[in-house]
Amino acid sequence: MLHDDKLFVVGGITGHNNYVLDDICYLDLKTFTWSRTWKFVGRFDHSVYLWGDRVWVFGGLSEEMDKIGDIWWLDLKGSPAFDSPPPFGSLDRQTALARMSSSSRPSYSMSPPAAVGSTGYAANSSSAQVNPPSFQLTTSPPVAPGTISSLKFISGPDIPSQGSGMHFHIYTSGTLLDFVTPAATITPQECSLSSLELDTLRWQKLAEGREIFRTGYRWHYCTMNEDGTKAWLLGCPTDPTATDLGPGGSEVYLR
C-alpha cells in the first residue's frame, strides 16, 4: 500500500512455523530505508487500503488461522512517527520478526496452491506458498502510534460470510467490494457481490452470483480499472477435460 512516498507493509506470514505477523512498517521510497516496526493487528491473506488518512485492514486469516470478517483501521493523520523519516538503513522489521522463535504460539501447515507466480504467491487468492527468508527474533514492537479501532460483522442479510466461498476484495473511492465466488463449499446461486462503505461501515448487496459469474469456471484473480467503474474476474474451467471452455473472464460494471 502506497502513501506519501511510503510503501506500507501490514502483517503477513513467515516461512518459519508459518507465524502470522501483527506488525506494520514502511519503506521510504525516497531514501529506500525501512521504518521501525509497530504492533497493529495479526493478519494473513487480508486486504489493505488507505482512505481518509486511515489504514484499513479487512478479512483474511487471524493469528489462529481462522477466516474472519473483522475490519480494523489505524489513523495516520497527526502521527509524527509516520511522518518523520526513518533512521538510515533501519531494518527494524527483520529484528522484530525474531519473536516467533521464542513464542509459544502453535505453528500451522499450509497447502500450496496448484499454480503460483514467480514470487511464490497466488495473486489475490486465499492460499499461498510461503518461502521468505528466516529470521532470528528477540523483542516485540511497540503499539502503532495513532488511534486503532475495529468492528466485527456478525451476520445480516447484506453481510457476506467470510467463512464460505472464495472471496476477492478490492477497493474504490472509499468502498470495499466483496466478491463471493463459487467454491467447493458454496454454489453459484449462493454467491454475491457486496459493498462496504468505509464512511458509514454499512454493507449493501449489489448483485447475486448468478448475475455475475459464468458457470463452469473457478476464479483466481480480481482487478479494477483506474476509474473504479469496472471490475474483472479471471479464471479457468473447473473441468480440465472440457474442450469448449477456454480461459474465462467475468466483467462487472460498478457505476
FIKOLZA-1660 file (N, C-alpha, C; in steps of 0.1 Angstrom, whole numbers, plus 5000, padded with zeros to 4 digits):
% residues 255
   i   px   py   pz ch aa at
   1 5008 4988 5000  A  M  N
   1 5000 5000 5000  A  M CA
   1 5009 5012 5000  A  M  C
   2 5006 5022 4991  A  L  N
   2 5014 5034 4990  A  L CA
   2 5007 5046 4996  A  L  C
   3 5015 5054 5003  A  H  N
   3 5010 5066 5009  A  H CA
   3 5022 5076 5012  A  H  C
   4 5021 5088 5006  A  D  N
   4 5031 5098 5008  A  D CA
   4 5045 5093 5005  A  D  C
   5 5047 5086 4994  A  D  N
   5 5060 5081 4990  A  D CA
   5 5065 5070 5000  A  D  C
   6 5056 5064 5007  A  K  N
   6 5059 5053 5016  A  K CA
   6 5052 5040 5012  A  K  C
   7 5059 5029 5012  A  L  N
   7 5053 5016 5009  A  L CA
   7 5050 5009 5022  A  L  C
   8 5038 5008 5027  A  F  N
   8 5034 5002 5039  A  F CA
   8 5032 4987 5038  A  F  C
   9 5037 4980 5048  A  V  N
   9 5036 4965 5048  A  V CA
   9 5028 4962 5061  A  V  C
  10 5017 4955 5060  A  V  N
  10 5009 4952 5072  A  V CA
  10 5008 4936 5073  A  V  C
  11 5012 4931 5084  A  G  N
  11 5010 4917 5087  A  G CA
  11 5017 4908 5077  A  G  C
  12 5012 4896 5074  A  G  N
  12 5018 4886 5066  A  G CA
  12 5021 4873 5073  A  G  C
  13 5029 4865 5068  A  I  N
  13 5033 4852 5074  A  I CA
  13 5047 4849 5071  A  I  C
  14 5054 4843 5081  A  T  N
  14 5068 4840 5080  A  T CA
  14 5069 4826 5073  A  T  C
  15 5081 4823 5069  A  G  N
  15 5084 4810 5064  A  G CA
  15 5089 4800 5075  A  G  C
  16 5089 4805 5087  A  H  N
  16 5094 4796 5098  A  H CA
  16 5081 4794 5107  A  H  C
  17 5076 4781 5107  A  N  N
  17 5065 4778 5115  A  N CA
  17 5052 4785 5111  A  N  C
  18 5052 4791 5099  A  N  N
  18 5040 4798 5094  A  N CA
  18 5034 4807 5105  A  N  C
  19 5042 4816 5110  A  Y  N
  19 5039 4825 5121  A  Y CA
  19 5032 4838 5115  A  Y  C
  20 5019 4840 5119  A  V  N
  20 5012 4852 5114  A  V CA
  20 5017 4865 5121  A  V  C
  21 5021 4875 5113  A  L  N
  21 5027 4887 5118  A  L CA
  21 5016 4897 5122  A  L  C
  22 5019 4905 5132  A  D  N
  22 5009 4915 5137  A  D CA
  22 5015 4929 5136  A  D  C
  23 5024 4932 5126  A  D  N
  23 5031 4944 5126  A  D CA
  23 5027 4953 5114  A  D  C
  24 5032 4965 5115  A  I  N
  24 5031 4975 5104  A  I CA
  24 5044 4983 5103  A  I  C
  25 5049 4984 5091  A  C  N
  25 5061 4992 5089  A  C CA
  25 5060 4998 5075  A  C  C
  26 5070 5006 5071  A  Y  N
  26 5070 5011 5058  A  Y CA
  26 5084 5013 5052  A  Y  C
  27 5085 5013 5039  A  L  N
  27 5098 5016 5032  A  L CA
  27 5096 5030 5026  A  L  C
  28 5106 5039 5030  A  D  N
  28 5106 5052 5024  A  D CA
  28 5111 5051 5010  A  D  C
  29 5103 5054 5000  A  L  N
  29 5107 5053 4986  A  L CA
  29 5116 5064 4982  A  L  C
  30 5118 5074 4990  A  K  N
  30 5127 5085 4986  A  K CA
  30 5142 5081 4990  A  K  C
  31 5143 5075 5002  A  T  N
  31 5156 5071 5007  A  T CA
  31 5159 5056 5006  A  T  C
  32 5148 5048 5004  A  F  N
  32 5149 5034 5004  A  F CA
  32 5155 5028 5017  A  F  C
  33 5149 5034 5028  A  T  N
  33 5152 5029 5041  A  T CA
  33 5139 5025 5048  A  T  C
  34 5140 5015 5057  A  W  N
  34 5129 5010 5064  A  W CA
  34 5126 5018 5077  A  W  C
  35 5114 5019 5080  A  S  N
  35 5110 5025 5093  A  S CA
  35 5112 5014 5104  A  S  C
  36 5109 5018 5116  A  R  N
  36 5109 5008 5127  A  R CA
  36 5095 5001 5125  A  R  C
  37 5093 4991 5133  A  T  N
  37 5081 4983 5133  A  T CA
  37 5072 4986 5145  A  T  C
  38 5059 4986 5142  A  W  N
  38 5049 4988 5153  A  W CA
  38 5039 4977 5153  A  W  C
  39 5033 4974 5164  A  K  N
  39 5023 4963 5165  A  K CA
  39 5010 4969 5161  A  K  C
  40 5002 4962 5152  A  F  N
  40 4989 4966 5147  A  F CA
  40 4979 4955 5149  A  F  C
  41 4978 4947 5139  A  V  N
  41 4968 4936 5140  A  V CA
  41 4974 4924 5133  A  V  C
  42 4972 4912 5138  A  G  N
  42 4977 4900 5132  A  G CA
  42 4968 4895 5121  A  G  C
  43 4974 4895 5109  A  R  N
  43 4966 4891 5097  A  R CA
  43 4974 4885 5086  A  R  C
  44 4968 4876 5079  A  F  N
  44 4975 4870 5067  A  F CA
  44 4964 4868 5056  A  F  C
  45 4968 4870 5044  A  D  N
  45 4959 4869 5032  A  D CA
  45 4947 4879 5034  A  D  C
  46 4950 4890 5039  A  H  N
  46 4940 4901 5041  A  H CA
  46 4941 4911 5030  A  H  C
  47 4932 4921 5030  A  S  N
  47 4933 4932 5021  A  S CA
  47 4936 4945 5029  A  S  C
  48 4944 4954 5023  A  V  N
  48 4948 4967 5030  A  V CA
  48 4945 4978 5020  A  V  C
  49 4940 4989 5026  A  Y  N
  49 4936 5001 5018  A  Y CA
  49 4938 5013 5026  A  Y  C
  50 4942 5024 5019  A  L  N
  50 4943 5037 5026  A  L CA
  50 4932 5046 5021  A  L  C
  51 4924 5051 5030  A  W  N
  51 4913 5060 5027  A  W CA
  51 4911 5070 5039  A  W  C
  52 4910 5083 5036  A  G  N
  52 4907 5092 5047  A  G CA
  52 4918 5093 5057  A  G  C
  53 4931 5092 5053  A  D  N
  53 4942 5092 5062  A  D CA
  53 4941 5080 5072  A  D  C
  54 4935 5069 5068  A  R  N
  54 4935 5057 5077  A  R CA
  54 4939 5045 5069  A  R  C
  55 4946 5036 5076  A  V  N
  55 4949 5023 5070  A  V CA
  55 4938 5013 5074  A  V  C
  56 4932 5007 5064  A  W  N
  56 4921 4998 5066  A  W CA
  56 4926 4984 5063  A  W  C
  57 4922 4975 5072  A  V  N
  57 4926 4961 5071  A  V CA
  57 4913 4952 5072  A  V  C
  58 4910 4944 5062  A  F  N
  58 4898 4936 5063  A  F CA
  58 4901 4922 5059  A  F  C
  59 4893 4913 5066  A  G  N
  59 4893 4899 5062  A  G CA
  59 4906 4891 5064  A  G  C
  60 4907 4880 5057  A  G  N
  60 4920 4872 5058  A  G CA
  60 4919 4862 5069  A  G  C
  61 4930 4858 5074  A  L  N
  61 4932 4848 5084  A  L CA
  61 4938 4855 5096  A  L  C
  62 4932 4851 5108  A  S  N
  62 4937 4856 5121  A  S CA
  62 4950 4849 5125  A  S  C
  63 4955 4853 5136  A  E  N
  63 4967 4846 5142  A  E CA
  63 4964 4831 5145  A  E  C
  64 4951 4828 5147  A  E  N
  64 4947 4814 5150  A  E CA
  64 4943 4807 5137  A  E  C
  65 4946 4813 5125  A  M  N
  65 4943 4808 5112  A  M CA
  65 4928 4806 5110  A  M  C
  66 4920 4815 5116  A  D  N
  66 4905 4815 5113  A  D CA
  66 4902 4825 5103  A  D  C
  67 4892 4822 5094  A  K  N
  67 4887 4832 5085  A  K CA
  67 4878 4842 5092  A  K  C
  68 4881 4854 5091  A  I  N
  68 4873 4864 5099  A  I CA
  68 4868 4875 5090  A  I  C
  69 4858 4882 5095  A  G  N
  69 4852 4894 5088  A  G CA
  69 4854 4907 5095  A  G  C
  70 4863 4907 5104  A  D  N
  70 4866 4920 5111  A  D CA
  70 4872 4930 5102  A  D  C
  71 4870 4943 5105  A  I  N
  71 4877 4954 5098  A  I CA
  71 4884 4962 5109  A  I  C
  72 4896 4965 5107  A  W  N
  72 4905 4973 5116  A  W CA
  72 4909 4986 5108  A  W  C
  73 4911 4997 5116  A  W  N
  73 4917 5009 5109  A  W CA
  73 4926 5016 5119  A  W  C
  74 4936 5022 5113  A  L  N
  74 4946 5030 5121  A  L CA
  74 4947 5044 5115  A  L  C
  75 4945 5054 5123  A  D  N
  75 4946 5068 5119  A  D CA
  75 4961 5072 5117  A  D  C
  76 4964 5076 5105  A  L  N
  76 4978 5081 5103  A  L CA
  76 4979 5096 5105  A  L  C
  77 4968 5103 5104  A  K  N
  77 4969 5118 5105  A  K CA
  77 4973 5122 5119  A  K  C
  78 4982 5131 5119  A  G  N
  78 4987 5136 5132  A  G CA
  78 4996 5127 5140  A  G  C
  79 5002 5117 5133  A  S  N
  79 5011 5108 5140  A  S CA
  79 5025 5111 5135  A  S  C
  80 5033 5119 5142  A  P  N
  80 5046 5122 5138  A  P CA
  80 5055 5111 5134  A  P  C
  81 5053 5099 5141  A  A  N
  81 5062 5088 5139  A  A CA
  81 5060 5083 5124  A  A  C
  82 5048 5084 5118  A  F  N
  82 5047 5080 5104  A  F CA
  82 5051 5091 5095  A  F  C
  83 5052 5104 5099  A  D  N
  83 5055 5115 5090  A  D CA
  83 5070 5117 5090  A  D  C
  84 5078 5113 5101  A  S  N
  84 5092 5116 5101  A  S CA
  84 5099 5105 5093  A  S  C
  85 5111 5109 5088  A  P  N
  85 5119 5099 5080  A  P CA
  85 5125 5088 5089  A  P  C
  86 5126 5076 5084  A  P  N
  86 5132 5065 5092  A  P CA
  86 5147 5067 5094  A  P  C
  87 5153 5061 5104  A  P  N
  87 5167 5062 5106  A  P CA
  87 5174 5055 5094  A  P  C
  88 5185 5060 5090  A  F  N
  88 5192 5054 5078  A  F CA
  88 5195 5040 5080  A  F  C
  89 5191 5032 5070  A  G  N
  89 5195 5018 5070  A  G CA
  89 5188 5009 5080  A  G  C
  90 5177 5014 5086  A  S  N
  90 5170 5007 5096  A  S CA
  90 5164 4994 5090  A  S  C
  91 5165 4983 5097  A  L  N
  91 5159 4970 5093  A  L CA
  91 5151 4965 5105  A  L  C
  92 5144 4974 5112  A  D  N
  92 5137 4970 5124  A  D CA
  92 5127 4959 5123  A  D  C
  93 5121 4958 5111  A  R  N
  93 5111 4948 5109  A  R CA
  93 5117 4934 5110  A  R  C
  94 5129 4932 5104  A  Q  N
  94 5136 4920 5105  A  Q CA
  94 5139 4916 5119  A  Q  C
  95 5143 4926 5127  A  T  N
  95 5147 4924 5141  A  T CA
  95 5134 4920 5149  A  T  C
  96 5123 4927 5146  A  A  N
  96 5111 4923 5153  A  A CA
  96 5105 4910 5150  A  A  C
  97 5109 4905 5138  A  L  N
  97 5104 4891 5134  A  L CA
  97 5108 4880 5144  A  L  C
  98 5119 4883 5151  A  A  N
  98 5125 4872 5159  A  A CA
  98 5117 4867 5170  A  A  C
  99 5106 4874 5174  A  R  N
  99 5098 4869 5185  A  R CA
  99 5091 4856 5182  A  R  C
 100 5091 4852 5169  A  M  N
 100 5084 4839 5166  A  M CA
 100 5093 4828 5171  A  M  C
 101 5106 4829 5172  A  S  N
 101 5114 4818 5176  A  S CA
 101 5113 4814 5190  A  S  C
 102 5109 4824 5199  A  S  N
 102 5107 4821 5213  A  S CA
 102 5092 4821 5217  A  S  C
 103 5083 4822 5207  A  S  N
 103 5069 4822 5210  A  S CA
 103 5063 4808 5213  A  S  C
 104 5053 4808 5222  A  S  N
 104 5047 4795 5224  A  S CA
 104 5035 4793 5215  A  S  C
 105 5032 4802 5206  A  R  N
 105 5020 4801 5198  A  R CA
 105 5022 4789 5188  A  R  C
 106 5012 4781 5185  A  P  N
 106 5013 4770 5176  A  P CA
 106 5016 4774 5162  A  P  C
 107 5023 4764 5155  A  S  N
 107 5025 4767 5141  A  S CA
 107 5015 4759 5133  A  S  C
 108 5013 4763 5120  A  Y  N
 108 5003 4757 5111  A  Y CA
 108 5009 4753 5098  A  Y  C
 109 5004 4742 5092  A  S  N
 109 5009 4739 5079  A  S CA
 109 4999 4744 5069  A  S  C
 110 5004 4748 5058  A  M  N
 110 4995 4754 5047  A  M CA
 110 4998 4747 5034  A  M  C
 111 4987 4743 5027  A  S  N
 111 4989 4737 5014  A  S CA
 111 4991 4747 5003  A  S  C
 112 5002 4745 4995  A  P  N
 112 5004 4754 4984  A  P CA
 112 4994 4753 4973  A  P  C
 113 4991 4764 4966  A  P  N
 113 4981 4763 4955  A  P CA
 113 4986 4755 4944  A  P  C
 114 4977 4752 4935  A  A  N
 114 4981 4744 4923  A  A CA
 114 4990 4751 4914  A  A  C
 115 4989 4764 4913  A  A  N
 115 4998 4772 4905  A  A CA
 115 5001 4786 4911  A  A  C
 116 5013 4789 4912  A  V  N
 116 5017 4802 4918  A  V CA
 116 5026 4809 4909  A  V  C
 117 5028 4822 4911  A  G  N
 117 5037 4830 4903  A  G CA
 117 5051 4829 4907  A  G  C
 118 5060 4836 4901  A  S  N
 118 5074 4836 4904  A  S CA
 118 5077 4840 4918  A  S  C
 119 5068 4848 4924  A  T  N
 119 5070 4852 4938  A  T CA
 119 5067 4842 4948  A  T  C
 120 5060 4831 4944  A  G  N
 120 5056 4821 4954  A  G CA
 120 5042 4824 4959  A  G  C
 121 5035 4835 4954  A  Y  N
 121 5022 4838 4959  A  Y CA
 121 5012 4836 4948  A  Y  C
 122 5000 4831 4951  A  A  N
 122 4989 4831 4942  A  A CA
 122 4982 4844 4942  A  A  C
 123 4982 4852 4932  A  A  N
 123 4977 4866 4932  A  A CA
 123 4963 4867 4937  A  A  C
 124 4961 4875 4947  A  N  N
 124 4947 4879 4951  A  N CA
 124 4939 4866 4955  A  N  C
 125 4945 4856 4960  A  S  N
 125 4937 4844 4963  A  S CA
 125 4938 4841 4978  A  S  C
 126 4931 4830 4982  A  S  N
 126 4930 4827 4996  A  S CA
 126 4941 4817 5001  A  S  C
 127 4950 4813 4992  A  S  N
 127 4961 4804 4996  A  S CA
 127 4974 4808 4990  A  S  C
 128 4985 4805 4997  A  A  N
 128 4998 4810 4992  A  A CA
 128 5009 4800 4996  A  A  C
 129 5019 4799 4988  A  Q  N
 129 5030 4791 4991  A  Q CA
 129 5041 4801 4997  A  Q  C
 130 5045 4799 5009  A  V  N
 130 5052 4810 5016  A  V CA
 130 5066 4805 5019  A  V  C
 131 5076 4811 5013  A  N  N
 131 5090 4807 5015  A  N CA
 131 5099 4820 5016  A  N  C
 132 5096 4829 5026  A  P  N
 132 5105 4840 5028  A  P CA
 132 5117 4836 5036  A  P  C
 133 5128 4844 5037  A  P  N
 133 5139 4840 5045  A  P CA
 133 5136 4839 5060  A  P  C
 134 5143 4831 5067  A  S  N
 134 5141 4830 5081  A  S CA
 134 5148 4841 5089  A  S  C
 135 5143 4844 5101  A  F  N
 135 5150 4855 5109  A  F CA
 135 5151 4850 5123  A  F  C
 136 5160 4856 5130  A  Q  N
 136 5162 4854 5145  A  Q CA
 136 5156 4865 5152  A  Q  C
 137 5146 4863 5161  A  L  N
 137 5138 4873 5167  A  L CA
 137 5140 4874 5182  A  L  C
 138 5139 4886 5188  A  T  N
 138 5141 4888 5202  A  T CA
 138 5130 4896 5209  A  T  C
 139 5125 4907 5203  A  T  N
 139 5117 4916 5210  A  T CA
 139 5104 4918 5203  A  T  C
 140 5094 4923 5210  A  S  N
 140 5081 4927 5205  A  S CA
 140 5080 4942 5202  A  S  C
 141 5075 4947 5191  A  P  N
 141 5075 4961 5188  A  P CA
 141 5064 4968 5196  A  P  C
 142 5065 4981 5198  A  P  N
 142 5055 4989 5205  A  P CA
 142 5042 4990 5196  A  P  C
 143 5032 4994 5203  A  V  N
 143 5019 4996 5196  A  V CA
 143 5020 5007 5186  A  V  C
 144 5014 5006 5175  A  A  N
 144 5014 5016 5164  A  A CA
 144 5009 5030 5170  A  A  C
 145 5015 5041 5166  A  P  N
 145 5010 5054 5170  A  P CA
 145 4997 5057 5163  A  P  C
 146 4989 5065 5169  A  G  N
 146 4976 5068 5163  A  G CA
 146 4965 5059 5169  A  G  C
 147 4953 5063 5166  A  T  N
 147 4941 5056 5172  A  T CA
 147 4938 5043 5164  A  T  C
 148 4937 5032 5171  A  I  N
 148 4934 5019 5164  A  I CA
 148 4920 5015 5168  A  I  C
 149 4912 5012 5158  A  S  N
 149 4898 5008 5160  A  S CA
 149 4895 4996 5152  A  S  C
 150 4884 4989 5156  A  S  N
 150 4880 4977 5149  A  S CA
 150 4865 4975 5150  A  S  C
 151 4859 4967 5141  A  L  N
 151 4845 4964 5141  A  L CA
 151 4843 4950 5136  A  L  C
 152 4835 4942 5143  A  K  N
 152 4833 4928 5139  A  K CA
 152 4819 4927 5133  A  K  C
 153 4818 4922 5121  A  F  N
 153 4805 4919 5115  A  F CA
 153 4800 4905 5118  A  F  C
 154 4789 4904 5125  A  I  N
 154 4784 4891 5129  A  I CA
 154 4776 4884 5118  A  I  C
 155 4764 4889 5115  A  S  N
 155 4756 4884 5105  A  S CA
 155 4745 4894 5101  A  S  C
 156 4739 4891 5089  A  G  N
 156 4729 4900 5084  A  G CA
 156 4726 4897 5070  A  G  C
 157 4715 4902 5064  A  P  N
 157 4711 4898 5051  A  P CA
 157 4721 4904 5040  A  P  C
 158 4728 4914 5043  A  D  N
 158 4737 4920 5034  A  D CA
 158 4752 4918 5037  A  D  C
 159 4755 4911 5048  A  I  N
 159 4769 4909 5052  A  I CA
 159 4774 4896 5046  A  I  C
 160 4784 4896 5037  A  P  N
 160 4789 4883 5032  A  P CA
 160 4797 4875 5042  A  P  C
 161 4794 4862 5043  A  S  N
 161 4801 4854 5053  A  S CA
 161 4815 4851 5047  A  S  C
 162 4825 4854 5055  A  Q  N
 162 4839 4852 5050  A  Q CA
 162 4843 4837 5052  A  Q  C
 163 4835 4829 5059  A  G  N
 163 4838 4815 5061  A  G CA
 163 4835 4806 5050  A  G  C
 164 4827 4811 5040  A  S  N
 164 4823 4802 5029  A  S CA
 164 4826 4809 5015  A  S  C
 165 4829 4801 5006  A  G  N
 165 4832 4806 4992  A  G CA
 165 4846 4812 4991  A  G  C
 166 4850 4815 4979  A  M  N
 166 4862 4822 4977  A  M CA
 166 4860 4837 4975  A  M  C
 167 4866 4845 4984  A  H  N
 167 4864 4859 4984  A  H CA
 167 4875 4867 4978  A  H  C
 168 4871 4877 4970  A  F  N
 168 4881 4887 4964  A  F CA
 168 4877 4901 4969  A  F  C
 169 4886 4908 4974  A  H  N
 169 4884 4921 4980  A  H CA
 169 4891 4932 4972  A  H  C
 170 4884 4942 4967  A  I  N
 170 4891 4953 4960  A  I CA
 170 4884 4966 4965  A  I  C
 171 4891 4977 4963  A  Y  N
 171 4886 4990 4969  A  Y CA
 171 4885 5000 4958  A  Y  C
 172 4875 5009 4959  A  T  N
 172 4874 5020 4950  A  T CA
 172 4866 5032 4957  A  T  C
 173 4872 5043 4957  A  S  N
 173 4866 5056 4963  A  S CA
 173 4860 5054 4976  A  S  C
 174 4867 5048 4986  A  G  N
 174 4862 5046 4999  A  G CA
 174 4852 5035 5001  A  G  C
 175 4852 5026 4991  A  T  N
 175 4842 5015 4992  A  T CA
 175 4850 5002 4990  A  T  C
 176 4847 4992 4999  A  L  N
 176 4853 4979 4998  A  L CA
 176 4843 4970 4990  A  L  C
 177 4847 4963 4980  A  L  N
 177 4839 4954 4972  A  L CA
 177 4843 4940 4976  A  L  C
 178 4833 4931 4979  A  D  N
 178 4835 4917 4983  A  D CA
 178 4828 4908 4973  A  D  C
 179 4836 4902 4965  A  F  N
 179 4831 4892 4955  A  F CA
 179 4831 4878 4962  A  F  C
 180 4820 4872 4964  A  V  N
 180 4819 4858 4969  A  V CA
 180 4817 4849 4957  A  V  C
 181 4828 4842 4953  A  T  N
 181 4828 4834 4941  A  T CA
 181 4826 4819 4944  A  T  C
 182 4821 4811 4934  A  P  N
 182 4819 4797 4937  A  P CA
 182 4831 4789 4942  A  P  C
 183 4828 4780 4951  A  A  N
 183 4839 4771 4956  A  A CA
 183 4832 4758 4960  A  A  C
 184 4840 4749 4966  A  A  N
 184 4835 4736 4970  A  A CA
 184 4824 4737 4980  A  A  C
 185 4825 4747 4988  A  T  N
 185 4815 4748 4999  A  T CA
 185 4803 4758 4996  A  T  C
 186 4802 4762 4984  A  I  N
 186 4792 4772 4981  A  I CA
 186 4788 4771 4966  A  I  C
 187 4775 4772 4963  A  T  N
 187 4771 4771 4949  A  T CA
 187 4770 4785 4943  A  T  C
 188 4770 4785 4929  A  P  N
 188 4769 4799 4923  A  P CA
 188 4757 4807 4927  A  P  C
 189 4746 4800 4930  A  Q  N
 189 4734 4807 4934  A  Q CA
 189 4736 4814 4948  A  Q  C
 190 4745 4809 4956  A  E  N
 190 4748 4815 4969  A  E CA
 190 4758 4826 4969  A  E  C
 191 4764 4828 4957  A  C  N
 191 4775 4838 4956  A  C CA
 191 4768 4852 4955  A  C  C
 192 4777 4862 4956  A  S  N
 192 4771 4876 4956  A  S CA
 192 4783 4886 4954  A  S  C
 193 4779 4898 4952  A  L  N
 193 4787 4910 4952  A  L CA
 193 4782 4919 4962  A  L  C
 194 4790 4923 4972  A  S  N
 194 4785 4932 4982  A  S CA
 194 4795 4944 4984  A  S  C
 195 4791 4955 4989  A  S  N
 195 4799 4966 4991  A  S CA
 195 4799 4971 5006  A  S  C
 196 4810 4976 5011  A  L  N
 196 4810 4982 5024  A  L CA
 196 4815 4996 5023  A  L  C
 197 4807 5006 5027  A  E  N
 197 4811 5020 5027  A  E CA
 197 4819 5023 5039  A  E  C
 198 4832 5027 5037  A  L  N
 198 4840 5029 5048  A  L CA
 198 4836 5041 5057  A  L  C
 199 4829 5051 5051  A  D  N
 199 4825 5062 5059  A  D CA
 199 4814 5058 5069  A  D  C
 200 4805 5049 5065  A  T  N
 200 4794 5045 5073  A  T CA
 200 4795 5032 5079  A  T  C
 201 4804 5023 5074  A  L  N
 201 4806 5009 5078  A  L CA
 201 4793 5001 5077  A  L  C
 202 4786 5004 5066  A  R  N
 202 4774 4996 5063  A  R CA
 202 4775 4988 5050  A  R  C
 203 4771 4976 5051  A  W  N
 203 4771 4967 5040  A  W CA
 203 4759 4968 5031  A  W  C
 204 4761 4966 5018  A  Q  N
 204 4749 4966 5008  A  Q CA
 204 4752 4955 4998  A  Q  C
 205 4742 4947 4995  A  K  N
 205 4743 4937 4985  A  K CA
 205 4740 4943 4971  A  K  C
 206 4750 4942 4962  A  L  N
 206 4748 4948 4949  A  L CA
 206 4743 4938 4938  A  L  C
 207 4746 4925 4939  A  A  N
 207 4742 4916 4929  A  A CA
 207 4743 4902 4935  A  A  C
 208 4735 4893 4929  A  E  N
 208 4735 4879 4932  A  E CA
 208 4746 4872 4923  A  E  C
 209 4751 4860 4927  A  G  N
 209 4761 4854 4919  A  G CA
 209 4757 4850 4905  A  G  C
 210 4745 4845 4904  A  R  N
 210 4740 4841 4891  A  R CA
 210 4740 4852 4881  A  R  C
 211 4740 4865 4885  A  E  N
 211 4740 4877 4877  A  E CA
 211 4754 4881 4872  A  E  C
 212 4764 4875 4879  A  I  N
 212 4778 4879 4877  A  I CA
 212 4787 4868 4871  A  I  C
 213 4786 4856 4876  A  F  N
 213 4797 4846 4873  A  F CA
 213 4792 4837 4862  A  F  C
 214 4801 4834 4853  A  R  N
 214 4799 4824 4843  A  R CA
 214 4800 4810 4849  A  R  C
 215 4792 4801 4846  A  T  N
 215 4792 4788 4851  A  T CA
 215 4804 4780 4845  A  T  C
 216 4809 4770 4852  A  G  N
 216 4819 4761 4847  A  G CA
 216 4833 4766 4849  A  G  C
 217 4835 4777 4858  A  Y  N
 217 4848 4783 4860  A  Y CA
 217 4851 4784 4875  A  Y  C
 218 4864 4784 4878  A  R  N
 218 4868 4788 4891  A  R CA
 218 4876 4801 4889  A  R  C
 219 4876 4810 4899  A  W  N
 219 4882 4823 4897  A  W CA
 219 4894 4824 4906  A  W  C
 220 4904 4831 4900  A  H  N
 220 4917 4832 4906  A  H CA
 220 4922 4846 4909  A  H  C
 221 4917 4856 4902  A  Y  N
 221 4922 4869 4903  A  Y CA
 221 4911 4879 4900  A  Y  C
 222 4912 4891 4907  A  C  N
 222 4902 4902 4905  A  C CA
 222 4910 4915 4904  A  C  C
 223 4906 4923 4895  A  T  N
 223 4912 4936 4893  A  T CA
 223 4902 4946 4889  A  T  C
 224 4906 4959 4889  A  M  N
 224 4897 4970 4886  A  M CA
 224 4904 4981 4878  A  M  C
 225 4896 4988 4870  A  N  N
 225 4902 4999 4862  A  N CA
 225 4905 5011 4871  A  N  C
 226 4912 5021 4866  A  E  N
 226 4916 5033 4874  A  E CA
 226 4904 5041 4878  A  E  C
 227 4894 5041 4870  A  D  N
 227 4882 5049 4873  A  D CA
 227 4873 5043 4883  A  D  C
 228 4875 5030 4887  A  G  N
 228 4867 5024 4896  A  G CA
 228 4853 5021 4891  A  G  C
 229 4851 5019 4878  A  T  N
 229 4838 5017 4872  A  T CA
 229 4836 5003 4867  A  T  C
 230 4847 4995 4865  A  K  N
 230 4847 4982 4861  A  K CA
 230 4856 4973 4869  A  K  C
 231 4851 4961 4872  A  A  N
 231 4860 4951 4878  A  A CA
 231 4859 4938 4870  A  A  C
 232 4871 4931 4869  A  W  N
 232 4872 4919 4861  A  W CA
 232 4876 4907 4870  A  W  C
 233 4869 4896 4869  A  L  N
 233 4874 4883 4875  A  L CA
 233 4879 4874 4864  A  L  C
 234 4891 4869 4866  A  L  N
 234 4898 4860 4857  A  L CA
 234 4899 4846 4863  A  L  C
 235 4897 4836 4855  A  G  N
 235 4897 4822 4860  A  G CA
 235 4900 4812 4849  A  G  C
 236 4897 4799 4853  A  C  N
 236 4899 4788 4843  A  C CA
 236 4887 4778 4845  A  C  C
 237 4885 4769 4836  A  P  N
 237 4874 4759 4837  A  P CA
 237 4876 4750 4849  A  P  C
 238 4865 4746 4855  A  T  N
 238 4866 4736 4866  A  T CA
 238 4868 4722 4861  A  T  C
 239 4864 4720 4849  A  D  N
 239 4867 4706 4843  A  D CA
 239 4878 4707 4833  A  D  C
 240 4890 4702 4837  A  P  N
 240 4902 4703 4829  A  P CA
 240 4901 4696 4815  A  P  C
 241 4891 4687 4814  A  T  N
 241 4889 4679 4802  A  T CA
 241 4880 4686 4792  A  T  C
 242 4874 4697 4796  A  A  N
 242 4864 4705 4788  A  A CA
 242 4871 4710 4776  A  A  C
 243 4865 4709 4764  A  T  N
 243 4872 4714 4752  A  T CA
 243 4865 4726 4747  A  T  C
 244 4853 4730 4752  A  D  N
 244 4846 4741 4747  A  D CA
 244 4847 4753 4756  A  D  C
 245 4856 4752 4766  A  L  N
 245 4858 4763 4776  A  L CA
 245 4872 4767 4776  A  L  C
 246 4875 4779 4772  A  G  N
 246 4888 4785 4772  A  G CA
 246 4891 4793 4785  A  G  C
 247 4901 4800 4786  A  P  N
 247 4904 4809 4797  A  P CA
 247 4891 4818 4799  A  P  C
 248 4887 4819 4812  A  G  N
 248 4874 4826 4814  A  G CA
 248 4876 4840 4820  A  G  C
 249 4866 4849 4818  A  G  N
 249 4866 4862 4824  A  G CA
 249 4852 4866 4827  A  G  C
 250 4850 4874 4837  A  S  N
 250 4837 4880 4840  A  S CA
 250 4839 4895 4843  A  S  C
 251 4831 4903 4836  A  E  N
 251 4832 4917 4837  A  E CA
 251 4820 4923 4844  A  E  C
 252 4823 4932 4854  A  V  N
 252 4812 4937 4862  A  V CA
 252 4813 4953 4861  A  V  C
 253 4802 4959 4858  A  Y  N
 253 4801 4973 4857  A  Y CA
 253 4796 4978 4871  A  Y  C
 254 4803 4987 4877  A  L  N
 254 4800 4992 4891  A  L CA
 254 4792 5005 4891  A  L  C
 255 4793 5013 4880  A  R  N
 255 4785 5025 4880  A  R CA
 255 4779 5027 4867  A  R  C
% end
